[in-house]
């Protein structure tokens, strides 16, 4: 006589066997937190009613409904795993809870961008870096090409409310769109110099600059004046943030960041590539408007207040200053950088 096995918990007569694995194609997902005493099923085998969540309601039959722009094929982003990504990199879409960031956990290689020009720029330069997109309904016309691309490449997007974007971006200046993208990793100095074209080149060495709004303004000016790269010291914690990218207005995608090695080696490599290093100081430097600037220059810019490292300033080939009335001590570091870049650009146009 064969042995009969007892039924599994929650499996009665006439009930289908319970599935052990996930039934959706998004791979393994973190379980939704349960309240004390709550189980998957009740004693009768029936699934208990799910309590109302704090998810922002969308217009439709289900919350957070994904919408396709007119003319595009409607799709549900959560039913389509991103192409070429393992399940472990496809976390469940976030719930919106008061006082808690509504973002799904992001890996160290992901960056949350916000601002229309910042998102347009990453779509134009690195569309494959886009992982998720959130937008308000009013931004659908402006982002229609991006939404169609998301549908074609199985990248999830959601139409949400303005308040949800404020939580996602932790800013009121999101401009109606937020995107999770892969971060562009800094190049090494050797790689950057190897691929650098011949002729006039301008770079910025940031020594101690840490304010994200200053970084964003510097990147915007750098893109405007054709700067080849922003150089970061070996141990600098400075990195592109969502706030910096928004202030840069797309400039962050046009100016690569380069991570330096030891200072003495970096100076030698730059000089070997024909660069002159110009330390920018508040007082005591040459008038940047009256000084002959070579075709290849690296402006070494220090932080406000502390300024740049004195040893680094002394190791540069020349020191330059921006003359003024003296009514204020100096310019903001981002404003000063824009003036310095314009001065170099004007010198290159002289016959």
ABEGO torsion letter per residue (X at the ends): XBBBBBBBBGBBBGBBBBBABBABAAEBBBBBBBBBGBBABBAAGBBBBBBBBABBBBBEABBGBBBBBBGBBBBBAAABBBBGBBAAABBBBBBBBBGBBABBBBBAABBBBBEAAAAAAAAAABAAABABBBBBAAAAAAAAAAAAAAAAAGBBBBBBBAAAAAAAAGBAAAGGBBBBBBBBBBBBAAAAAAABBBEBBBBBBBBGBABAAAAAAAAAAAAAAGBABBBBBAABABBBBAAAAAAAGGAAAABBBBBBBBAAAAAAAAAAAGBBBBBBBABGBBBAAABBBBABBBBBBBBBGAEBBAAAAAABABBBBBBBAGABABBBAAAAAAAAAAAAAAAAABX
